[in-house]
Amino acid sequence: MPMNVPNSLTVFRIALIPVFILVYFLPFDWAPPVSAIIFGVAALTDALDGFLARMLGQDSNFGAFLDPVADKLIVVAALALLVMHDGGILITIAAIVIIGREIAISALREWMAELGSRTSIAVSWIGKFKTLAQMIALFLLLWQHDIAGMPTWTVGMLLLYVSVGLTLWSMFHYLRAAWPEIRPGADVP
């Protein structure tokens, strides 16, 4: 396991998950904004670790495996907290779509790797926009207090549904890219 700077940032992001969850549950008015800030720091390390890996030439198989795992862990943790906090149908549906897509695409990538076609479903720009919208939405929803008169919950929910739309769009993009390998009658090695 090569512990270079990008991989260290990814491990740090995973280590922040229990911290942000613990802070979220503290019985203080400042707990939600501070947990949102911790989540935001973790989200920023997601962008930074990939950038540094490319810039420093420190790409690794370990980093390629762990980075998306870290992303999914922190997003699922935030969605679980928000569903528990709000319990409403809108956030629950969004959480199910987002988590379901992540499971489906992870399984698709694994299967495509088994077929030797993993690169045919590489991350696209749609997925990058989806991740950005998702991280901003989750940050605002975790914050739970208006910022300078901006209703963070409302804006966060709107952005969450933008990310749900991008989530579905990117899923269909991946499925379309993989279709030649998964369609009925395709040659299976």
C-alpha angles and dihedrals in degrees: 000000000000109000101202125151097275093048091047089055090051092051089047089053090054091047090054092060098080090041094055091045092050092048090047090060096048111118095239132106090234094055098088095050092045091049088049090052091051089049089049092052089051091049091051091053087058091062093039098051093055092045092049093045090057096039095047095037089240099135112146138175088239091055092046088054100040100042097066090041090055091048093051093046095054094043092049091047091052093046091049091052092048094047089049092047098045104021091191124143095242096058092039092054091047091050093049092049093047096045093042092052091049091052093046095048093044089053091046092051091049092049093046089051088054088054091048092245102105094126091061088072101042120153112285134203088259089061091050092052089045091054093047093049090045095051094047091046093049091046091054093044092049091049092065095185128090114257114216090334094312111131097231094189093054094043090044092052091049091051091045090058090046086055090047089055091048089045091057093042092052091046091054089046090055093044091050091050091049096042096095088060098041104037117113111273095024114143110259116202 
